[in-house]
Amino acid sequence: MGRSTRSFTALLLAALVAGVFVFVTSAGLPEIVASHFGAGGAADGFMPRQTYRVFMIGVTVGVPLLLVIAGHSVRAVPVGMINLPNRDFWLAPDRRAETITYLTTRSSWLGVMVAAFMCYVHWLVLQANRHTPPRLSEDFLFGGLGIFALLLVAWAVLFIRHFRRPAGQA
């Protein structure tokens, strides 16, 4: 099993687990869910539980899958429309397959990260709705957001470093 296949399988598994997690755990939410929170963690937006469930599954599963579709669409996009450093080098016929594999692999792992973060946000909403009145923990939100941001920066740095100069050239 190649890199691209493993990462795509990981993304599909993460999306499935995320969707099931949101579906199952949403059943315990109140009929009207506090779904948006303002400064201080106070609830300032509400929606019916079923609407929240559909929306959250859509975001938690849909956004990661869109990232993967974008990564895989590179196969069909003309080279001139792909924005990469040293594009002509990386997308030359003898390197194109390897470059596309790298892009699809990286987009899959980004999708896994987004799915995990969205599950975490959903968990925070679950916790917030256990309080009366509902209150989101800003400490946990910002802590999780900070970790996600660090992972995203690491992902971006590795991505940019990979393409910053052609292989074997100084």
Residue, then its C-alpha position, 0 to 999 in steps of 0.5 A: m500500500g503506497r503513501s497516498t493510499r495509506s493517507f487516503t485510507a486514514l482520512l476516510l477512516a477519520a471522516l467515518v469515525a468523526g461522523v459517527f462520533v458527532f451523530v451518536t453524541s449529538a443525541g444527548l444534546p438538548e432539543i435546542v442546542a447552544s451552538h454559537f458562543g460569544a466573548g466569555g463563552a456565553a451562548d449567543g446562538f441556538m439551533p434545533r438539535q437535528t439541524y446542529r447534528v446535520f451541520m456539524i456532520g457536514v462540517t466535520v466530514g465534508v471539509p476534510l473530504l473537500l481538502v482531499i478532493a482538492g488535493h486529488s484534483v491536481r491530477a486533472v488540472p493543467v500545469g499552468m493552473i497549479n501554484l507551486p514554487n518551482r512548478d515547472f521542475w516539480l511537475a515535469p513529466d518525470r516528477r509529476a506522479e511523485t509530486i501529485t502523490y505528495l500533494t494528495t498525501r499531504s491533503s489527506w493528512l490535513g483532512v485528518m487534522v481538520a476532522a480531529f479538530m472539528c470533533y474537538v470543537h463538537w466535544l466542547v459544544l457538548q460540554a457547554n450544553r451540559h451547563t445552565p446556562p450553556r457556557l463554552s470553556e474558552d480555556f479549552l477552546f483556545g488551548g485546542l485552537g493553539i495546538f491545531a494552529l501549531l500542527l497547521v504551521a508544522w504542516a505548512v512548513l514541511f509542505i513549503r520546505h518540500f517545494r522550496r527548491p528542486a531536489g538535488q539543487a542548492 
